[in-house]
Every structure is written in C-alpha cells, then in structure tokens.
Amino acid sequence: MRKIEEQIKEEDYSFRWSSRRKDERATFWIFLNVDPPCRLFGFRVDGNIEIRFGDLMKFPPFSDETNRHMLAERLNKIPDIDLRKKLTLTGSPSISIAALKEKESLLTFTEIIEWCKQEIKKAQEL
C-alpha cells in the first residue's frame, strides 16, 4: 500500500481510512481528486483490495459498462488476479493484495490506476 502511495502523484489523489469500520474490512481508500471525488480502490486490513466498479460507474467514461469491462481485463492480466469468477461491473469485487507482491505486478497495478485517472480526466474535459 505504501509503495503504491509513493508511486502515484499525490496532487491527483487523496488517501484516507474508512471512518465507520473498525473490523477486518476497515479500508484505506484511494480517491481520485475530481469533483466529486472518485473512490477508485480500497486496501482492506484483511489483505484484500476492493475494486470499486460501483463508484467508478458514476464517472464517465466508466459509466459505460464497456469501459468497466476494459478495466477488469487490464486487471486480469496481472498474475493471480481473475475477476471473471466474481465479476460484477456494478459492485466491489476484491482481490488479494498478495497478487501485487511481484514488482512487475505492482507496476502494472499502478499503471492501471493512472489509466483510470487519465480516462476520467479526459471525459471531464469534454
């Protein structure tokens, strides 16, 4: 989680803990700084990462299911991630943080975060 926080530009993102949860699903959220803020991913204390399709679908271009599918396919290219089994493009499926233990997997994940940011910002400029 710290490595991801170090690799992405802080001015584009906000990081905060969930305020209500005090159990194993307490989450450290990554928000994209747009208006309103977009919750992209969450790192839970139980060792899982939530992919926030339900939040992303409120932001063009991810309001189009095709683009959420593209995001899922990008994530599925990371070894040990297979969202096809539990994929709902409107929900919040989770993956194990262990899938990012390899340097290349972590780099790919941060590139996906940056891709999401670029796509949302492009859509807001239109």
C-alpha positions, 0 to 999 in steps of 0.5 A, spaced: 500 500 500 505 504 501 509 503 495 503 504 491 502 511 495 509 513 493 508 511 486 502 515 484 502 523 484 499 525 490 496 532 487 491 527 483 489 523 489 487 523 496 488 517 501 484 516 507 481 510 512 474 508 512 471 512 518 465 507 520 469 500 520 473 498 525 473 490 523 477 486 518 474 490 512 476 497 515 479 500 508 484 505 506 481 508 500 484 511 494 480 517 491 481 520 485 481 528 486 475 530 481 469 533 483 466 529 486 471 525 488 472 518 485 473 512 490 477 508 485 480 502 490 480 500 497 486 496 501 482 492 506 486 490 513 484 483 511 489 483 505 484 484 500 483 490 495 476 492 493 475 494 486 470 499 486 466 498 479 460 501 483 463 508 484 467 508 478 460 507 474 458 514 476 464 517 472 464 517 465 467 514 461 466 508 466 459 509 466 459 505 460 459 498 462 464 497 456 469 501 459 468 497 466 469 491 462 476 494 459 478 495 466 477 488 469 481 485 463 487 490 464 486 487 471 486 480 469 492 480 466 496 481 472 498 474 475 493 471 480 488 476 479 481 473 475 475 477 476 471 473 471 469 468 477 466 474 481 465 479 476 460 484 477 461 491 473 456 494 478 459 492 485 466 491 489 469 485 487 476 484 491 482 481 490 488 479 494 493 484 495 498 478 495 497 478 487 501 485 487 507 482 491 511 481 484 514 488 482 512 487 475 505 486 478 505 492 482 507 496 476 502 494 472 497 495 478 499 502 478 499 503 471 492 501 471 490 506 476 493 512 472 489 509 466 483 510 470 485 517 472 487 519 465 480 516 462 476 520 467 480 526 466 479 526 459 471 525 459 471 531 464 474 535 459 469 534 454 
